[in-house]
Amino acid sequence: MLELDDVLAAQDRVADVARHTPLDYTHTFSSMSGAEVHMKLENFQRTGSFKIRGATNRIRTLTDAEQDAGVVTASAGNHAQGVALAATRSGVDAKVVMPETAPISKVKATRAYGAEVLLHGVDYNEAQDEAHELEEAEGRTYVHAFDDEDVMAGQGTIGLEILDDLPEVETVVVPIGGGGLISGIATAVKARKPDVRVVGVQAEGASSVADSLKKGERQTLGSVDTIADGIAVRSAGANTFPVIRERVDEVVTVSDGEIAKAVVYLLERGKTMVEGAGAVPLAALLEGKFVYEEDEVIAPVLSGGNMDLNLLTTVVMRGLVDQGRYVKLRTVLKDRPGALEDLLEILTEERTNIYAIQHDRTNRDIAMNAAEVELDLETRGEEHVAGLLDRMEAAGYEVELLV
């Protein structure tokens, strides 16, 4: 099993490539949670993700013959970029298989770092199968995204940095996909300071580790469904799961809505871009998914910032909906002059901003002398939305909240 000496050796190997990223105290999220929150900003890492650490450590353990043959890997994006840059820095040829659904920004970035990219399969597991075929056919070394002790050790260097920068830390909160990141961090943290708690967080739609811990053995999901593409993995690794079971104190899950809300908070209040997978530790903290003491010193690991811009639009809008700052509603008006103006007067008095309005007389589900209206509204929070709905219903409108 992975040990502290492995992580210490990795720290020396990756020191000239991986940045020692900031551990930033945040007054905003400390105030919101009641804890003392220090964010480990791996979104500021080279390639925008922690993955460069594990990839560099693995490639620097290759023999001369393995370097000459080249490497191959499968990844949804961040590990791909890490392998591409690490291989280029070491003069090693790299092929990367990415799912066909991988964000285009990550595909382009991986190619820009020097790797040949092949798109195959609907998710990470299908891409991995193709990569293993290339491994056998071309004699390349497969660099696993998480289920490799050298990769795990490289990721564990984050744990060493947290302990060096924040000796008083009490809880470290870490995203979990396949488990490489949390295995490495937990190994480093527990070896140095056994009393520090390590909490793992998964997306509800990709909760293989949480399910496995409940059932007492490693489980493989039939499919995964989450906006946090960086942790959309069907199963923990054969090497990572025993480490998680032994050294991680608790694993919790968060919904996509809670992830989106955290992304918006980080953009708006934290002034930093974090992808869905990187936002899950903060989501778990702000949503109270695990118990902690007032003023407890907590370090959420924001593991990456490579958010596809097309997805970002959707995530931000979902986050605004969950905060009560954007609503879509439907109601029915009498089809007479001034009816729409009466409704708009209520919206104006309630200081609601209209993004869009659709007025439809043709819907067969309403009376002949009526018109259906759908409204997209900017609102100021859940209390504002509740007050607006009360005001409309008091005025005689039947309101259906669409989002």
Contacts in CASP RR format, 6 or more apart in sequence:
PFRMAT RR
TARGET T0000
AUTHOR 0000-0000-0000
METHOD contacts of the structure
MODEL  1
MLELDDVLAAQDRVADVARHTPLDYTHTFSSMSGAEVHMKLENFQRTGSF
KIRGATNRIRTLTDAEQDAGVVTASAGNHAQGVALAATRSGVDAKVVMPE
TAPISKVKATRAYGAEVLLHGVDYNEAQDEAHELEEAEGRTYVHAFDDED
VMAGQGTIGLEILDDLPEVETVVVPIGGGGLISGIATAVKARKPDVRVVG
VQAEGASSVADSLKKGERQTLGSVDTIADGIAVRSAGANTFPVIRERVDE
VVTVSDGEIAKAVVYLLERGKTMVEGAGAVPLAALLEGKFVYEEDEVIAP
VLSGGNMDLNLLTTVVMRGLVDQGRYVKLRTVLKDRPGALEDLLEILTEE
RTNIYAIQHDRTNRDIAMNAAEVELDLETRGEEHVAGLLDRMEAAGYEVE
LLV
1 242 0 8 1.000
1 243 0 8 1.000
1 246 0 8 1.000
2 149 0 8 1.000
2 152 0 8 1.000
2 153 0 8 1.000
2 183 0 8 1.000
2 184 0 8 1.000
2 187 0 8 1.000
2 239 0 8 1.000
2 243 0 8 1.000
3 187 0 8 1.000
3 191 0 8 1.000
4 187 0 8 1.000
4 188 0 8 1.000
4 191 0 8 1.000
4 192 0 8 1.000
6 149 0 8 1.000
6 150 0 8 1.000
6 152 0 8 1.000
6 153 0 8 1.000
6 187 0 8 1.000
7 153 0 8 1.000
7 154 0 8 1.000
7 156 0 8 1.000
7 157 0 8 1.000
7 159 0 8 1.000
7 160 0 8 1.000
7 184 0 8 1.000
7 187 0 8 1.000
7 188 0 8 1.000
7 191 0 8 1.000
8 160 0 8 1.000
9 153 0 8 1.000
10 53 0 8 1.000
10 54 0 8 1.000
10 57 0 8 1.000
10 150 0 8 1.000
10 153 0 8 1.000
10 154 0 8 1.000
10 156 0 8 1.000
10 157 0 8 1.000
11 154 0 8 1.000
11 157 0 8 1.000
11 160 0 8 1.000
13 56 0 8 1.000
13 57 0 8 1.000
13 60 0 8 1.000
13 61 0 8 1.000
13 154 0 8 1.000
14 52 0 8 1.000
14 53 0 8 1.000
14 54 0 8 1.000
14 56 0 8 1.000
14 57 0 8 1.000
14 60 0 8 1.000
14 154 0 8 1.000
14 157 0 8 1.000
17 46 0 8 1.000
17 52 0 8 1.000
17 56 0 8 1.000
17 85 0 8 1.000
17 86 0 8 1.000
17 89 0 8 1.000
18 45 0 8 1.000
18 46 0 8 1.000
18 52 0 8 1.000
18 53 0 8 1.000
18 56 0 8 1.000
18 157 0 8 1.000
19 44 0 8 1.000
19 45 0 8 1.000
19 46 0 8 1.000
20 161 0 8 1.000
21 40 0 8 1.000
21 41 0 8 1.000
21 42 0 8 1.000
21 44 0 8 1.000
21 45 0 8 1.000
21 158 0 8 1.000
21 161 0 8 1.000
22 40 0 8 1.000
22 41 0 8 1.000
22 44 0 8 1.000
23 38 0 8 1.000
23 39 0 8 1.000
23 40 0 8 1.000
23 41 0 8 1.000
23 161 0 8 1.000
23 162 0 8 1.000
23 165 0 8 1.000
23 166 0 8 1.000
23 299 0 8 1.000
24 38 0 8 1.000
24 39 0 8 1.000
24 41 0 8 1.000
25 36 0 8 1.000
25 37 0 8 1.000
25 38 0 8 1.000
26 37 0 8 1.000
26 38 0 8 1.000
26 39 0 8 1.000
26 270 0 8 1.000
28 269 0 8 1.000
28 270 0 8 1.000
29 37 0 8 1.000
29 39 0 8 1.000
29 265 0 8 1.000
29 269 0 8 1.000
29 270 0 8 1.000
29 282 0 8 1.000
29 285 0 8 1.000
29 286 0 8 1.000
30 36 0 8 1.000
30 37 0 8 1.000
32 265 0 8 1.000
32 286 0 8 1.000
33 285 0 8 1.000
33 286 0 8 1.000
33 288 0 8 1.000
33 298 0 8 1.000
34 294 0 8 1.000
34 295 0 8 1.000
35 285 0 8 1.000
35 292 0 8 1.000
35 293 0 8 1.000
35 294 0 8 1.000
35 295 0 8 1.000
35 296 0 8 1.000
35 297 0 8 1.000
35 298 0 8 1.000
36 295 0 8 1.000
36 296 0 8 1.000
36 297 0 8 1.000
36 298 0 8 1.000
37 285 0 8 1.000
37 298 0 8 1.000
37 299 0 8 1.000
37 300 0 8 1.000
38 166 0 8 1.000
38 169 0 8 1.000
38 297 0 8 1.000
38 298 0 8 1.000
38 299 0 8 1.000
39 282 0 8 1.000
39 299 0 8 1.000
39 300 0 8 1.000
39 302 0 8 1.000
40 158 0 8 1.000
40 161 0 8 1.000
40 162 0 8 1.000
40 299 0 8 1.000
40 300 0 8 1.000
40 301 0 8 1.000
40 302 0 8 1.000
41 272 0 8 1.000
41 302 0 8 1.000
42 48 0 8 1.000
42 49 0 8 1.000
42 50 0 8 1.000
42 158 0 8 1.000
42 278 0 8 1.000
42 301 0 8 1.000
42 302 0 8 1.000
42 303 0 8 1.000
42 304 0 8 1.000
43 49 0 8 1.000
43 272 0 8 1.000
43 273 0 8 1.000
43 274 0 8 1.000
43 275 0 8 1.000
43 278 0 8 1.000
43 302 0 8 1.000
43 303 0 8 1.000
43 304 0 8 1.000
43 305 0 8 1.000
45 52 0 8 1.000
45 53 0 8 1.000
45 304 0 8 1.000
46 52 0 8 1.000
46 85 0 8 1.000
47 78 0 8 1.000
47 81 0 8 1.000
47 82 0 8 1.000
47 85 0 8 1.000
47 109 0 8 1.000
47 113 0 8 1.000
47 306 0 8 1.000
48 78 0 8 1.000
48 81 0 8 1.000
48 304 0 8 1.000
48 305 0 8 1.000
48 306 0 8 1.000
49 78 0 8 1.000
49 81 0 8 1.000
49 82 0 8 1.000
49 303 0 8 1.000
49 304 0 8 1.000
49 305 0 8 1.000
49 306 0 8 1.000
50 78 0 8 1.000
50 155 0 8 1.000
50 158 0 8 1.000
50 181 0 8 1.000
50 301 0 8 1.000
50 303 0 8 1.000
50 304 0 8 1.000
51 75 0 8 1.000
51 78 0 8 1.000
51 79 0 8 1.000
51 81 0 8 1.000
51 82 0 8 1.000
51 83 0 8 1.000
51 145 0 8 1.000
51 155 0 8 1.000
52 81 0 8 1.000
52 82 0 8 1.000
52 85 0 8 1.000
52 86 0 8 1.000
53 154 0 8 1.000
53 155 0 8 1.000
53 156 0 8 1.000
53 157 0 8 1.000
53 158 0 8 1.000
54 86 0 8 1.000
54 150 0 8 1.000
54 151 0 8 1.000
54 152 0 8 1.000
54 153 0 8 1.000
54 154 0 8 1.000
54 155 0 8 1.000
55 79 0 8 1.000
55 82 0 8 1.000
55 83 0 8 1.000
55 85 0 8 1.000
55 86 0 8 1.000
55 87 0 8 1.000
55 143 0 8 1.000
55 151 0 8 1.000
56 82 0 8 1.000
56 86 0 8 1.000
56 89 0 8 1.000
56 154 0 8 1.000
57 150 0 8 1.000
57 151 0 8 1.000
57 153 0 8 1.000
57 154 0 8 1.000
58 86 0 8 1.000
58 143 0 8 1.000
58 148 0 8 1.000
58 150 0 8 1.000
58 151 0 8 1.000
59 67 0 8 1.000
59 71 0 8 1.000
59 83 0 8 1.000
59 86 0 8 1.000
59 87 0 8 1.000
59 90 0 8 1.000
59 92 0 8 1.000
59 143 0 8 1.000
60 86 0 8 1.000
60 90 0 8 1.000
61 150 0 8 1.000
62 71 0 8 1.000
62 90 0 8 1.000
62 92 0 8 1.000
62 141 0 8 1.000
66 141 0 8 1.000
67 90 0 8 1.000
67 91 0 8 1.000
67 92 0 8 1.000
69 138 0 8 1.000
69 139 0 8 1.000
69 140 0 8 1.000
69 141 0 8 1.000
70 87 0 8 1.000
70 92 0 8 1.000
70 93 0 8 1.000
70 94 0 8 1.000
70 140 0 8 1.000
70 141 0 8 1.000
71 83 0 8 1.000
71 87 0 8 1.000
71 92 0 8 1.000
71 93 0 8 1.000
71 94 0 8 1.000
71 95 0 8 1.000
71 140 0 8 1.000
71 141 0 8 1.000
71 142 0 8 1.000
71 143 0 8 1.000
72 94 0 8 1.000
72 95 0 8 1.000
72 96 0 8 1.000
72 97 0 8 1.000
72 131 0 8 1.000
72 134 0 8 1.000
72 135 0 8 1.000
72 138 0 8 1.000
72 140 0 8 1.000
72 141 0 8 1.000
72 142 0 8 1.000
72 143 0 8 1.000
73 79 0 8 1.000
73 80 0 8 1.000
73 83 0 8 1.000
73 94 0 8 1.000
73 95 0 8 1.000
73 96 0 8 1.000
73 97 0 8 1.000
73 131 0 8 1.000
73 142 0 8 1.000
73 143 0 8 1.000
73 144 0 8 1.000
73 145 0 8 1.000
74 96 0 8 1.000
74 97 0 8 1.000
74 98 0 8 1.000
74 124 0 8 1.000
74 127 0 8 1.000
74 128 0 8 1.000
74 130 0 8 1.000
74 131 0 8 1.000
74 145 0 8 1.000
75 81 0 8 1.000
75 83 0 8 1.000
75 96 0 8 1.000
75 97 0 8 1.000
75 98 0 8 1.000
75 110 0 8 1.000
75 124 0 8 1.000
75 127 0 8 1.000
75 145 0 8 1.000
76 98 0 8 1.000
76 99 0 8 1.000
76 102 0 8 1.000
76 106 0 8 1.000
76 123 0 8 1.000
76 124 0 8 1.000
76 127 0 8 1.000
76 229 0 8 1.000
76 230 0 8 1.000
76 232 0 8 1.000
77 98 0 8 1.000
77 102 0 8 1.000
77 103 0 8 1.000
77 106 0 8 1.000
77 107 0 8 1.000
77 110 0 8 1.000
77 229 0 8 1.000
77 230 0 8 1.000
77 306 0 8 1.000
78 106 0 8 1.000
78 230 0 8 1.000
78 277 0 8 1.000
78 304 0 8 1.000
78 306 0 8 1.000
79 145 0 8 1.000
79 146 0 8 1.000
80 96 0 8 1.000
80 98 0 8 1.000
80 102 0 8 1.000
80 106 0 8 1.000
80 110 0 8 1.000
80 115 0 8 1.000
80 117 0 8 1.000
81 106 0 8 1.000
81 109 0 8 1.000
81 110 0 8 1.000
81 113 0 8 1.000
81 306 0 8 1.000
82 113 0 8 1.000
83 94 0 8 1.000
83 96 0 8 1.000
83 115 0 8 1.000
83 143 0 8 1.000
84 94 0 8 1.000
84 96 0 8 1.000
84 110 0 8 1.000
84 111 0 8 1.000
84 113 0 8 1.000
84 114 0 8 1.000
84 115 0 8 1.000
85 113 0 8 1.000
85 114 0 8 1.000
87 93 0 8 1.000
87 94 0 8 1.000
87 114 0 8 1.000
87 115 0 8 1.000
88 94 0 8 1.000
88 113 0 8 1.000
88 114 0 8 1.000
88 115 0 8 1.000
93 116 0 8 1.000
94 114 0 8 1.000
94 115 0 8 1.000
94 116 0 8 1.000
95 115 0 8 1.000
95 116 0 8 1.000
95 117 0 8 1.000
95 118 0 8 1.000
95 131 0 8 1.000
95 134 0 8 1.000
95 138 0 8 1.000
95 140 0 8 1.000
96 110 0 8 1.000
96 115 0 8 1.000
96 116 0 8 1.000
96 117 0 8 1.000
96 118 0 8 1.000
96 131 0 8 1.000
97 117 0 8 1.000
97 118 0 8 1.000
97 119 0 8 1.000
97 120 0 8 1.000
97 127 0 8 1.000
97 128 0 8 1.000
97 130 0 8 1.000
97 131 0 8 1.000
97 134 0 8 1.000
98 106 0 8 1.000
98 107 0 8 1.000
98 110 0 8 1.000
98 117 0 8 1.000
98 118 0 8 1.000
98 119 0 8 1.000
98 120 0 8 1.000
98 127 0 8 1.000
99 119 0 8 1.000
99 120 0 8 1.000
99 121 0 8 1.000
99 122 0 8 1.000
99 123 0 8 1.000
99 124 0 8 1.000
99 126 0 8 1.000
99 127 0 8 1.000
100 119 0 8 1.000
100 120 0 8 1.000
100 121 0 8 1.000
100 122 0 8 1.000
101 122 0 8 1.000
101 123 0 8 1.000
101 229 0 8 1.000
102 119 0 8 1.000
102 229 0 8 1.000
103 229 0 8 1.000
103 306 0 8 1.000
103 307 0 8 1.000
103 308 0 8 1.000
103 310 0 8 1.000
103 311 0 8 1.000
104 308 0 8 1.000
104 310 0 8 1.000
105 306 0 8 1.000
105 308 0 8 1.000
105 309 0 8 1.000
106 306 0 8 1.000
106 308 0 8 1.000
107 117 0 8 1.000
107 119 0 8 1.000
109 306 0 8 1.000
110 117 0 8 1.000
111 117 0 8 1.000
118 130 0 8 1.000
118 134 0 8 1.000
120 126 0 8 1.000
120 127 0 8 1.000
120 130 0 8 1.000
121 127 0 8 1.000
121 130 0 8 1.000
123 223 0 8 1.000
123 224 0 8 1.000
123 232 0 8 1.000
123 234 0 8 1.000
124 145 0 8 1.000
124 232 0 8 1.000
124 233 0 8 1.000
124 234 0 8 1.000
125 233 0 8 1.000
125 234 0 8 1.000
131 142 0 8 1.000
132 142 0 8 1.000
134 140 0 8 1.000
135 141 0 8 1.000
135 142 0 8 1.000
143 151 0 8 1.000
144 151 0 8 1.000
145 151 0 8 1.000
145 178 0 8 1.000
146 152 0 8 1.000
146 177 0 8 1.000
146 178 0 8 1.000
146 179 0 8 1.000
146 180 0 8 1.000
146 181 0 8 1.000
146 183 0 8 1.000
146 233 0 8 1.000
146 237 0 8 1.000
146 240 0 8 1.000
147 178 0 8 1.000
147 180 0 8 1.000
147 237 0 8 1.000
147 238 0 8 1.000
147 239 0 8 1.000
147 240 0 8 1.000
148 239 0 8 1.000
149 239 0 8 1.000
151 180 0 8 1.000
152 179 0 8 1.000
152 180 0 8 1.000
152 183 0 8 1.000
152 184 0 8 1.000
152 187 0 8 1.000
152 239 0 8 1.000
152 240 0 8 1.000
152 243 0 8 1.000
153 184 0 8 1.000
153 187 0 8 1.000
154 184 0 8 1.000
155 180 0 8 1.000
155 181 0 8 1.000
155 183 0 8 1.000
155 184 0 8 1.000
155 185 0 8 1.000
156 181 0 8 1.000
156 183 0 8 1.000
156 184 0 8 1.000
156 185 0 8 1.000
156 187 0 8 1.000
156 188 0 8 1.000
157 188 0 8 1.000
158 181 0 8 1.000
158 184 0 8 1.000
158 185 0 8 1.000
158 188 0 8 1.000
158 301 0 8 1.000
159 172 0 8 1.000
159 184 0 8 1.000
159 185 0 8 1.000
159 188 0 8 1.000
159 189 0 8 1.000
160 188 0 8 1.000
160 192 0 8 1.000
162 169 0 8 1.000
162 172 0 8 1.000
162 185 0 8 1.000
162 189 0 8 1.000
162 299 0 8 1.000
162 301 0 8 1.000
163 169 0 8 1.000
163 188 0 8 1.000
163 189 0 8 1.000
163 192 0 8 1.000
163 193 0 8 1.000
163 196 0 8 1.000
166 297 0 8 1.000
166 299 0 8 1.000
168 297 0 8 1.000
169 193 0 8 1.000
169 196 0 8 1.000
169 297 0 8 1.000
169 298 0 8 1.000
169 299 0 8 1.000
170 196 0 8 1.000
170 197 0 8 1.000
170 296 0 8 1.000
170 297 0 8 1.000
170 298 0 8 1.000
171 196 0 8 1.000
171 197 0 8 1.000
171 198 0 8 1.000
171 199 0 8 1.000
171 292 0 8 1.000
171 296 0 8 1.000
171 297 0 8 1.000
171 298 0 8 1.000
171 299 0 8 1.000
172 185 0 8 1.000
172 189 0 8 1.000
172 196 0 8 1.000
172 197 0 8 1.000
172 198 0 8 1.000
172 199 0 8 1.000
172 298 0 8 1.000
172 299 0 8 1.000
172 301 0 8 1.000
173 199 0 8 1.000
173 200 0 8 1.000
173 201 0 8 1.000
173 281 0 8 1.000
173 282 0 8 1.000
173 284 0 8 1.000
173 285 0 8 1.000
173 290 0 8 1.000
173 298 0 8 1.000
173 299 0 8 1.000
173 300 0 8 1.000
173 301 0 8 1.000
174 181 0 8 1.000
174 182 0 8 1.000
174 185 0 8 1.000
174 186 0 8 1.000
174 198 0 8 1.000
174 199 0 8 1.000
174 200 0 8 1.000
174 201 0 8 1.000
174 281 0 8 1.000
174 301 0 8 1.000
174 303 0 8 1.000
175 181 0 8 1.000
175 182 0 8 1.000
175 200 0 8 1.000
175 201 0 8 1.000
175 202 0 8 1.000
175 228 0 8 1.000
175 231 0 8 1.000
175 277 0 8 1.000
175 278 0 8 1.000
175 280 0 8 1.000
175 281 0 8 1.000
175 301 0 8 1.000
175 303 0 8 1.000
176 182 0 8 1.000
176 200 0 8 1.000
176 201 0 8 1.000
176 202 0 8 1.000
176 209 0 8 1.000
176 231 0 8 1.000
176 236 0 8 1.000
176 244 0 8 1.000
176 251 0 8 1.000
177 202 0 8 1.000
177 206 0 8 1.000
177 208 0 8 1.000
177 209 0 8 1.000
177 230 0 8 1.000
177 231 0 8 1.000
177 232 0 8 1.000
177 233 0 8 1.000
177 236 0 8 1.000
177 277 0 8 1.000
178 208 0 8 1.000
178 209 0 8 1.000
178 231 0 8 1.000
178 233 0 8 1.000
178 235 0 8 1.000
178 236 0 8 1.000
178 237 0 8 1.000
178 240 0 8 1.000
179 209 0 8 1.000
179 236 0 8 1.000
179 237 0 8 1.000
179 240 0 8 1.000
179 241 0 8 1.000
179 244 0 8 1.000
180 237 0 8 1.000
180 240 0 8 1.000
181 301 0 8 1.000
181 303 0 8 1.000
182 198 0 8 1.000
182 200 0 8 1.000
182 240 0 8 1.000
182 244 0 8 1.000
182 248 0 8 1.000
183 239 0 8 1.000
183 240 0 8 1.000
183 243 0 8 1.000
183 244 0 8 1.000
183 247 0 8 1.000
184 243 0 8 1.000
185 198 0 8 1.000
185 301 0 8 1.000
186 198 0 8 1.000
186 243 0 8 1.000
186 244 0 8 1.000
186 247 0 8 1.000
186 248 0 8 1.000
187 243 0 8 1.000
187 247 0 8 1.000
189 196 0 8 1.000
189 198 0 8 1.000
190 196 0 8 1.000
190 198 0 8 1.000
190 247 0 8 1.000
197 249 0 8 1.000
197 250 0 8 1.000
198 247 0 8 1.000
198 248 0 8 1.000
198 249 0 8 1.000
199 248 0 8 1.000
199 249 0 8 1.000
199 250 0 8 1.000
199 251 0 8 1.000
199 252 0 8 1.000
199 281 0 8 1.000
199 284 0 8 1.000
199 290 0 8 1.000
200 209 0 8 1.000
200 248 0 8 1.000
200 250 0 8 1.000
200 251 0 8 1.000
200 252 0 8 1.000
200 281 0 8 1.000
200 284 0 8 1.000
201 251 0 8 1.000
201 252 0 8 1.000
201 253 0 8 1.000
201 254 0 8 1.000
201 280 0 8 1.000
201 281 0 8 1.000
201 283 0 8 1.000
201 284 0 8 1.000
201 289 0 8 1.000
202 208 0 8 1.000
202 209 0 8 1.000
202 210 0 8 1.000
202 231 0 8 1.000
202 251 0 8 1.000
202 252 0 8 1.000
202 253 0 8 1.000
202 254 0 8 1.000
202 280 0 8 1.000
203 226 0 8 1.000
203 227 0 8 1.000
203 228 0 8 1.000
203 231 0 8 1.000
203 232 0 8 1.000
203 253 0 8 1.000
203 254 0 8 1.000
203 255 0 8 1.000
203 256 0 8 1.000
203 259 0 8 1.000
203 277 0 8 1.000
203 280 0 8 1.000
204 226 0 8 1.000
204 253 0 8 1.000
204 254 0 8 1.000
204 255 0 8 1.000
204 256 0 8 1.000
205 224 0 8 1.000
205 225 0 8 1.000
205 226 0 8 1.000
205 253 0 8 1.000
205 256 0 8 1.000
206 221 0 8 1.000
206 224 0 8 1.000
206 225 0 8 1.000
206 226 0 8 1.000
206 228 0 8 1.000
206 231 0 8 1.000
206 232 0 8 1.000
206 233 0 8 1.000
206 234 0 8 1.000
207 221 0 8 1.000
207 253 0 8 1.000
208 219 0 8 1.000
208 220 0 8 1.000
208 221 0 8 1.000
208 233 0 8 1.000
208 234 0 8 1.000
208 235 0 8 1.000
208 236 0 8 1.000
209 236 0 8 1.000
209 241 0 8 1.000
209 244 0 8 1.000
209 251 0 8 1.000
210 251 0 8 1.000
210 252 0 8 1.000
210 253 0 8 1.000
211 219 0 8 1.000
211 221 0 8 1.000
212 218 0 8 1.000
212 219 0 8 1.000
212 235 0 8 1.000
212 236 0 8 1.000
212 241 0 8 1.000
213 244 0 8 1.000
213 245 0 8 1.000
213 251 0 8 1.000
216 245 0 8 1.000
218 235 0 8 1.000
218 236 0 8 1.000
218 237 0 8 1.000
218 238 0 8 1.000
218 241 0 8 1.000
219 235 0 8 1.000
220 234 0 8 1.000
220 235 0 8 1.000
221 234 0 8 1.000
221 235 0 8 1.000
222 234 0 8 1.000
223 234 0 8 1.000
224 232 0 8 1.000
224 233 0 8 1.000
224 234 0 8 1.000
225 232 0 8 1.000
226 232 0 8 1.000
226 256 0 8 1.000
226 259 0 8 1.000
227 256 0 8 1.000
227 259 0 8 1.000
227 260 0 8 1.000
227 276 0 8 1.000
227 311 0 8 1.000
227 314 0 8 1.000
227 315 0 8 1.000
227 318 0 8 1.000
228 256 0 8 1.000
228 259 0 8 1.000
228 275 0 8 1.000
228 276 0 8 1.000
228 277 0 8 1.000
228 278 0 8 1.000
228 279 0 8 1.000
228 280 0 8 1.000
229 275 0 8 1.000
229 276 0 8 1.000
229 277 0 8 1.000
229 311 0 8 1.000
230 275 0 8 1.000
230 276 0 8 1.000
230 277 0 8 1.000
231 277 0 8 1.000
231 280 0 8 1.000
236 244 0 8 1.000
244 251 0 8 1.000
250 290 0 8 1.000
252 284 0 8 1.000
252 289 0 8 1.000
252 290 0 8 1.000
253 289 0 8 1.000
254 262 0 8 1.000
254 280 0 8 1.000
254 283 0 8 1.000
254 284 0 8 1.000
254 287 0 8 1.000
254 289 0 8 1.000
256 318 0 8 1.000
257 318 0 8 1.000
257 319 0 8 1.000
257 322 0 8 1.000
258 283 0 8 1.000
258 286 0 8 1.000
258 287 0 8 1.000
258 322 0 8 1.000
259 276 0 8 1.000
259 279 0 8 1.000
259 280 0 8 1.000
259 283 0 8 1.000
259 315 0 8 1.000
260 315 0 8 1.000
260 316 0 8 1.000
260 318 0 8 1.000
260 319 0 8 1.000
260 322 0 8 1.000
261 283 0 8 1.000
261 286 0 8 1.000
261 319 0 8 1.000
261 322 0 8 1.000
261 323 0 8 1.000
262 274 0 8 1.000
262 276 0 8 1.000
262 279 0 8 1.000
262 280 0 8 1.000
262 282 0 8 1.000
262 283 0 8 1.000
262 286 0 8 1.000
263 274 0 8 1.000
263 275 0 8 1.000
263 276 0 8 1.000
263 279 0 8 1.000
263 307 0 8 1.000
263 312 0 8 1.000
263 315 0 8 1.000
263 316 0 8 1.000
263 319 0 8 1.000
264 315 0 8 1.000
264 316 0 8 1.000
264 319 0 8 1.000
264 320 0 8 1.000
264 323 0 8 1.000
265 282 0 8 1.000
265 286 0 8 1.000
266 272 0 8 1.000
266 273 0 8 1.000
266 274 0 8 1.000
266 279 0 8 1.000
266 282 0 8 1.000
266 302 0 8 1.000
267 273 0 8 1.000
267 316 0 8 1.000
272 302 0 8 1.000
273 305 0 8 1.000
273 307 0 8 1.000
274 282 0 8 1.000
274 302 0 8 1.000
274 304 0 8 1.000
274 305 0 8 1.000
274 307 0 8 1.000
275 304 0 8 1.000
275 305 0 8 1.000
275 306 0 8 1.000
275 307 0 8 1.000
276 307 0 8 1.000
276 315 0 8 1.000
277 303 0 8 1.000
277 304 0 8 1.000
278 301 0 8 1.000
278 302 0 8 1.000
278 303 0 8 1.000
278 304 0 8 1.000
278 305 0 8 1.000
279 302 0 8 1.000
281 300 0 8 1.000
281 301 0 8 1.000
281 302 0 8 1.000
282 300 0 8 1.000
282 302 0 8 1.000
283 289 0 8 1.000
284 290 0 8 1.000
284 300 0 8 1.000
285 292 0 8 1.000
285 298 0 8 1.000
285 300 0 8 1.000
292 298 0 8 1.000
307 315 0 8 1.000
317 326 0 8 1.000
319 325 0 8 1.000
320 326 0 8 1.000
321 327 0 8 1.000
321 403 0 8 1.000
323 381 0 8 1.000
323 382 0 8 1.000
324 379 0 8 1.000
324 381 0 8 1.000
324 382 0 8 1.000
324 384 0 8 1.000
324 385 0 8 1.000
325 378 0 8 1.000
325 379 0 8 1.000
325 380 0 8 1.000
325 381 0 8 1.000
326 355 0 8 1.000
326 376 0 8 1.000
326 377 0 8 1.000
326 378 0 8 1.000
326 379 0 8 1.000
326 403 0 8 1.000
327 376 0 8 1.000
327 377 0 8 1.000
327 379 0 8 1.000
327 385 0 8 1.000
327 401 0 8 1.000
327 402 0 8 1.000
327 403 0 8 1.000
328 374 0 8 1.000
328 375 0 8 1.000
328 376 0 8 1.000
328 377 0 8 1.000
328 401 0 8 1.000
328 402 0 8 1.000
328 403 0 8 1.000
329 374 0 8 1.000
329 375 0 8 1.000
329 377 0 8 1.000
329 389 0 8 1.000
329 399 0 8 1.000
329 400 0 8 1.000
329 401 0 8 1.000
329 402 0 8 1.000
330 372 0 8 1.000
330 373 0 8 1.000
330 374 0 8 1.000
330 375 0 8 1.000
330 399 0 8 1.000
330 400 0 8 1.000
330 402 0 8 1.000
331 343 0 8 1.000
331 372 0 8 1.000
331 373 0 8 1.000
331 375 0 8 1.000
331 392 0 8 1.000
331 397 0 8 1.000
331 398 0 8 1.000
331 399 0 8 1.000
331 400 0 8 1.000
332 366 0 8 1.000
332 367 0 8 1.000
332 370 0 8 1.000
332 371 0 8 1.000
332 372 0 8 1.000
332 373 0 8 1.000
332 397 0 8 1.000
332 398 0 8 1.000
333 339 0 8 1.000
333 340 0 8 1.000
333 343 0 8 1.000
333 370 0 8 1.000
333 371 0 8 1.000
333 372 0 8 1.000
333 373 0 8 1.000
333 397 0 8 1.000
334 369 0 8 1.000
334 370 0 8 1.000
334 371 0 8 1.000
335 361 0 8 1.000
335 369 0 8 1.000
335 370 0 8 1.000
335 371 0 8 1.000
336 369 0 8 1.000
339 371 0 8 1.000
340 359 0 8 1.000
340 371 0 8 1.000
340 373 0 8 1.000
342 395 0 8 1.000
343 373 0 8 1.000
343 392 0 8 1.000
343 397 0 8 1.000
344 354 0 8 1.000
346 388 0 8 1.000
346 391 0 8 1.000
346 392 0 8 1.000
346 395 0 8 1.000
347 354 0 8 1.000
347 375 0 8 1.000
347 377 0 8 1.000
347 388 0 8 1.000
349 391 0 8 1.000
350 384 0 8 1.000
350 387 0 8 1.000
350 388 0 8 1.000
350 391 0 8 1.000
351 380 0 8 1.000
352 377 0 8 1.000
352 378 0 8 1.000
352 379 0 8 1.000
352 384 0 8 1.000
352 388 0 8 1.000
353 377 0 8 1.000
353 378 0 8 1.000
354 375 0 8 1.000
354 376 0 8 1.000
354 377 0 8 1.000
354 378 0 8 1.000
355 376 0 8 1.000
355 377 0 8 1.000
355 378 0 8 1.000
356 375 0 8 1.000
356 376 0 8 1.000
357 373 0 8 1.000
357 374 0 8 1.000
357 375 0 8 1.000
357 376 0 8 1.000
358 373 0 8 1.000
358 374 0 8 1.000
358 375 0 8 1.000
359 371 0 8 1.000
359 372 0 8 1.000
359 373 0 8 1.000
360 371 0 8 1.000
360 372 0 8 1.000
360 373 0 8 1.000
360 374 0 8 1.000
361 370 0 8 1.000
361 371 0 8 1.000
361 372 0 8 1.000
363 372 0 8 1.000
366 372 0 8 1.000
374 402 0 8 1.000
377 388 0 8 1.000
379 385 0 8 1.000
379 388 0 8 1.000
389 399 0 8 1.000
389 401 0 8 1.000
392 399 0 8 1.000
393 399 0 8 1.000
END
